[in-house]
């Protein structure tokens, strides 16, 4: 009986998520969110802090690994300035899923891969991450990054 209930819950959750994703695609929200993610990808590769900031909500939060969260526009901007001063990225995002969970909220899960170059010494290496974006539709109707976190999928260094 317990297995039946768990299976039913899993099936209903999957159905709800697929219906939500379909609704996002039908209304154009999925396309708008994909545009935000592709623009973010380009901004990272261009080391363009101003372009990144245009994609964040005013109270956005950037949560990189092994670092305290950067909360709010000033802290998020400072974090990206530090990132772009330290490294150069050449990455491509694979958008795995976009799910609109409410009229003004959605999440997106991505994987990225490419190279990272440390500016201090020119050393380059493989870059691979999994990312989670929480997006918010603001009063203007624009989708913005409300929360962003990522973690490496590279094997541990020896």
C-alpha positions in Angstrom: 0.0 0.0 0.0 2.8 2.4 0.9 4.4 1.8 -2.5 1.2 2.6 -4.3 0.8 5.9 -2.4 4.4 6.8 -3.2 3.9 5.9 -6.8 0.7 7.9 -7.0 2.4 10.9 -5.4 5.3 10.7 -7.8 3.0 10.4 -10.8 0.9 13.3 -9.8 3.9 15.5 -9.1 5.4 14.6 -12.5 2.1 15.4 -14.2 1.8 18.7 -12.4 5.3 19.6 -13.4 4.8 18.7 -17.0 1.5 20.7 -17.1 3.3 23.7 -15.6 6.1 23.4 -18.1 3.7 23.2 -20.9 1.8 26.2 -19.7 5.0 28.2 -19.5 5.9 27.2 -23.1 2.4 28.1 -24.3 2.3 31.5 -22.7 5.8 32.4 -23.8 7.2 32.4 -20.3 9.5 29.5 -21.0 10.9 31.3 -24.0 11.4 34.5 -22.0 13.2 32.6 -19.2 15.4 30.8 -21.8 16.3 34.2 -23.2 17.4 35.3 -19.6 19.6 32.2 -19.3 21.2 32.6 -22.8 21.8 36.3 -22.1 23.4 35.3 -18.7 25.6 32.8 -20.5 26.8 35.5 -23.0 27.4 38.0 -20.2 29.5 35.5 -18.2 31.6 34.8 -21.3 32.0 38.5 -22.0 32.9 39.3 -18.4 30.2 41.9 -18.6 29.1 42.9 -15.0 26.5 45.4 -16.3 24.8 42.9 -18.5 24.7 40.4 -15.6 23.2 43.0 -13.3 20.4 43.7 -15.8 19.3 40.1 -15.4 19.0 40.1 -11.6 16.1 41.2 -9.5 16.9 44.2 -7.3 17.0 41.9 -4.2 18.7 39.1 -6.1 21.0 36.6 -4.4 24.1 35.0 -5.8 25.2 31.9 -4.0 28.5 30.5 -5.3 30.1 27.5 -3.6 32.5 28.0 -0.7 31.5 31.7 -0.4 28.9 33.5 1.7 25.8 34.6 -0.3 25.8 38.0 -2.0 22.5 39.6 -1.2 21.1 42.6 -3.0 22.3 44.5 -6.1 25.4 46.1 -4.5 26.7 42.8 -3.1 25.9 40.8 -6.3 27.6 43.4 -8.4 30.7 43.3 -6.2 30.8 39.5 -6.3 30.7 39.5 -10.1 33.4 42.2 -10.3 35.6 39.9 -8.2 34.8 36.8 -10.3 35.6 38.6 -13.5 38.8 40.1 -12.1 39.9 36.6 -11.1 38.9 34.3 -14.0 37.8 34.2 -17.6 35.0 31.8 -18.6 34.2 30.2 -21.9 31.2 28.1 -21.1 28.0 26.8 -22.7 24.8 26.2 -20.8 22.6 23.2 -21.4 19.1 24.1 -20.2 17.8 20.9 -18.6 14.4 22.2 -17.4 12.4 25.3 -16.9 9.4 25.0 -14.6 7.0 27.8 -13.9 5.6 27.0 -10.4 3.4 30.1 -10.0 2.4 33.1 -12.1 5.5 35.1 -10.9 7.9 32.3 -10.0 9.9 29.7 -11.9 13.0 27.7 -11.6 15.5 26.6 -14.2 18.1 23.8 -13.9 21.1 23.9 -16.2 24.5 22.2 -16.7 27.4 24.2 -18.1 30.8 23.1 -19.5 33.7 24.8 -21.0 37.0 26.3 -19.8 38.1 28.6 -17.0 41.3 30.6 -17.1 42.9 32.0 -14.0 43.9 35.5 -14.8 46.7 35.7 -12.2 48.7 32.9 -13.9 47.1 32.1 -17.2 46.4 28.5 -16.2 43.3 27.1 -17.9 41.3 24.0 -17.1 38.0 22.3 -17.6 34.9 24.1 -16.1 31.7 22.1 -15.5 28.9 23.0 -13.2 25.3 22.3 -12.4 23.2 25.4 -11.8 19.8 26.2 -10.2 18.2 29.5 -11.0 15.1 30.8 -9.2 13.4 33.4 -11.4 10.8 36.0 -10.6 8.5 37.9 -12.9 8.6 41.6 -11.8 5.8 44.1 -12.1 7.2 45.1 -15.5 6.5 41.6 -16.7 10.2 40.9 -17.1 11.7 37.7 -15.7 14.7 38.3 -13.5 17.1 36.1 -11.6 16.0 36.1 -8.0 18.4 33.4 -6.7 21.3 31.7 -8.4 23.5 28.9 -7.1 25.9 26.4 -8.7 28.2 23.6 -7.8 31.0 22.0 -9.7 30.6 18.6 -11.5 34.3 18.3 -12.1 36.0 15.4 -10.4 37.8 16.3 -7.2 41.4 17.6 -7.7 44.2 15.2 -6.8 
